[in-house]
Every structure is written in C-alpha cells, then in structure tokens.
Amino acid sequence: MSTTTTTAGPTRPAGAAGPVPDGRPGVPLGRLLRVELRKLVDTRAGRWLLYASSAVAVVAVVAFLVWGSGEDATFAGLLGLTTLPLAIALPILGIMAATAEWSQRTGLVTFALEPHRGRVVAAKVLASVVLGAVVVVLATAGVALAYLVGSALRDGPADWSVPGSLGAGLALTLLVYLVQGVAFGLVFLNTPVAIVASLVLPTAFSIVSGLVTGFERVAVWLDLSLVTEPLTEGTMAGSDWAHLGTASLVWIGLPLVVGTWRVLTREVA
C-alpha cells in the first residue's frame, strides 16, 4: 500500500507585498470610500484639523469685514481670502488620509481585508476629494452668511457677483493642493515628514526661482504657487493651462505614481 502526501504550497504572510491571488473578490469601492471618509473624520486629529481651519477662515473673514475697506469687502474677495487657510489645511487632510495605515499601524488589517492595494489608494484619493468638496461648500456657506451680516452692519450695497471663472478657479486650486497632499503622503508614508515636505519643498523651489537669475523661465512651468495665481484671479488663458498641467505633472503626477508603487510593494510590519 502506498500513501500519497500532498504538500501545501507556500503561503504569503499577511501584509507581505506581492501579487494578489486571482479569484478573490475585492471589497466594493463604495464601501472602501465610506470607510476612508469615516477614518478622516473619526480621528481626533482629523476633527481638530477641520475645526482649526474653519476657525481660522472665520476669523479672517470677520477681521476683514470689520477692519477692511468697504470697496474690497465683496463676496468674491472674501471667497478668495478663505482659500488661503484652506489651501494649507486641505493638503494636510490628504496627507493624513494617505498615511493612516502606516502612522496608525492599521495596514495589516486594511490590506488583509482588501488585498488589492490599488483600490485602497483609489479610495483614499476619492475620499479626500469628496471631503474636500464638502469643506469648500461649507466654507462658502459660512462666507455667505458672514458677508450677509457684514453688509447689513455696514449699511452699504452688497456685491454678491462672483465670476464663474473665479469660482471654478478657486475650487480647482484647492483640489490641486489637496491631491498634492495625498501624493506626498503616499511617497513618504509618514505624516510629519510628508507635512514638512509638502510645505518646505514647494516653498524652497519658489525662493530659489526668485533668487537665481534666469530661472524665471523654468519657474513659470514648474512653480505650483505661481501657476495657480491665474486660477485664483479668474484670468486663466491658453498658456496658463499648459503651465498648470506641467507643474501638476511634476508636483502631483510623479509623486502619486511613486507613492502608489511604494504602497503596492512595501511590506507591512
């Protein structure tokens, strides 16, 4: 009598990088999106970031209404003023979304439940964009309320006109900086390092481009803060879109590709 022994093939450790076995269904993208949204607002850091950015925006608007000149206190001007704190807060929100599994050490659970890491990355990007859009809508409503009260107190004519190009440009500017935060978070997979890098690297590039003679021609194509100025002013022209596309490719596209590759191939401890 002979005995046949079946040897099981090598199993992949949980959290290890590598190809995902075929035939295993993934978690629906809608469910992943809801989970990532909850992770952004359920944590204490995420909530306080939203509270702090809202408070700064309200203080800036109220201060401008009280001490600003009546000619400049228009609804469009207040919207532009509100984008300044949001342009700093929203990228940090995107960074926190991208680094959650690595800073909170929940990657082993996340990638065990959904081994298709590309879907997790896509859900993080979508969740950041959705929450960013909600923040922008709420900020616009808050600015409208503050402007309504300020106009009544000033007893002057209210200017509610907002050019479509200006409104779309402000929203697109915030979207650009938000996705840049997600891309930097995926590259570094460390929240403090990614926040510092997202603030320091573009600023250092702008300083160098302003100090080095002849570097202005390169800065026009690569300085993200410079190419978004026409967006915030509502004066985008044909060449401005080319400048924005090139700078976005360098500061968003390239980090997003590198960061996604890191997430797909890095082992979870």
ABEGO torsion letter per residue (X at the ends): XBBBBBBBBBBBBBGBBEBBBBGBBBBBAAAAAAAAAAAAAABAAAAAAAAAAAAAAAAAAAAAAAABBAAABBAAAAAAAAAAAAAAAAAAAAAAAAAAAAAAGAAAAAAAABABAAAAAAAAAAAAAAAAAAAAAAAAAAAAAAAAAAAAAAGBBBBABBBAAAAAAAAAAAAAAAAAAAAAAAAAGBAAAAAAAAAAAAAAAAAAAAABBGAAAAAAAABAAAAAAAAAAGABBAAAAAAAAAAAAAAAAAAAAAAAAAAAABBBX
